[in-house]
């Protein structure tokens, strides 16, 4: 259950963050982790979900900007 420190989140690509989030959710769904491990996984999952959201918002802004300049 080794995962990168929270400070490494900013270096993750969308795909890396998404794939790790899938792994975290899978581990939580198995229910075999201790309470402390589950809390750590949950916190990591929340951070990864936020990172994915940042990527998606950035992508949407870039698409909106491209559409805006294309229509001018």
N, C-alpha and C positions, 0 to 999 in steps of 0.2 A: 504494500500500500504506500510505496514511496511516491511522493509527488513533489513537484518543484515548489520552492518557497513563493509566497505571495508576491514578492518583489519581482519574480520572473514572469509574472502574468503579462506585463506590458510587452514582453518580447515574443509572446506567443502569437502565431498567425490565427486567423479565424478557425481554420481547419484543425489546428493543434488544440486550441481551446475547446472546440466542439467535441473532438474525439476524447479528450480527457474528461469532459463533462459526462459523456456517455458512459465512460468507464466508472466514474464516481457514482452515477445513478445506479448502475448495475450492481456495484458493491453494496450500496445502501439497500437495494431491493432484495439482495440475498439474505440480509438480516443476520449475518454471522459475526458482524463486528461488535465490539464492546460499545458501551454507551459513549465512552470518551472517543473511541475511533469514529463512531457514527457522527458525533458532533464535529470532529475535525473534517470528516468527509463532507458534511453538510456545509460547513463554512467554505471549504474549497469549492464546492459546487456552486455556491452563491457567487463567489468571486469569478469563477469561470463563466457563469451565465452573464454576469455584468460585462466581462471582457467581450463575449460574443455580441452582446447588445451594442457595445461601443463600435465594434467592427461594422455591424449592420447599419447603425445610424450614419456612420461615416460613408458607407457605400451608398446609402440613399441620398445623402447630401451631394455626393459626387455625381450621381445620376441626375438629380434635380438640376445641378449646375450645368451639366452637359446638355440637358433638354432645353434649359433656358437659353444657353448660347446658340443652340441649333435653331431655335425659333426666331432669333433676332436677325 
